[in-house]
């Protein structure tokens, strides 16, 4: 009877599922930080597919009224030691109670990927965030180390400015434009061998100044451009820093707000996002992306379009953010 009992205990332990990753939110008022710690995760070595570990959206209530100034990203092992940040394919911090400027979808407040460096804006600029708004954090791993990793965690440290700061910083909102954005479909595309260009025309519902510009590209990516579609004038540009194999190591950033308000984008004017790729292989690069990101200071903040959860595009975007991982191969 004792042996049977021991066998049952051993079998139960063997088939016990790993603990579900949890998101911890810590407010450090003394240093003006909010720390998001997500995990633990067990991440298998890269299997040759895009989705190594897309996790379901983790929601939480944002804890305070403030101006966000920047973020630091880290990956930690079980002993709290830093691991390579390139384990993070991408993360997104979204605000369900606000919408994007260019599209009627969930606002992408912050985001980054393998090529993303930490961000700290000048103290004169801040992203307004509201206590009680429903936020969400998504995370996708890409483990190219050749080894399975266990009990690792993702940490995002957000620096903030108090709302009673004097003088008040310039209020800047995130702006996000995708060169292959589709209302009800995926935004990835294939880059053919050699040089190629992809373009996307868009209009903004309100006017304002562009304070910062950067972007996100996959392997083979060269640059992103925002141009005036009427006269061809270049407004902003972000260039990729690449290795000899075409892997993107980083993207250039321009902070117009350091020297002034930056270029002005007119409401309802036609602009174009241009993505340049140079595929060094003889086969198409599958499922690449090209996304422009920046900071936008609206002329009239109270005219920012409101989020409408009943809108069909908002609902489709919400479903995509919380969808289970797809199994599709890629090379980037």
Secondary structure by P-SEA (a helix, b strand, c coil): caaaaaaaaaaaaaacccccbbbbbbbccccbbbbbbbccccccccccccccccccbbbbccccbbbbcccccccccccccccccccccbbbbbbccbbbccccccccccccccccccccccccbbbbbbcccbbbbbbbbbbcccccccbbbbbbbbbbbcccccccccbbbbbbbbcccccccccbbbbccccbbbbbbbcccbbbbbccccccccccccbbbbbccccccccbbbbbbccccccccbbbbbccccccccccccccbbbbbbbbbbbcccccccccbbbbbbbbbcccccccbbbbcccaaaaaaaaaaaccbbbbbbcc
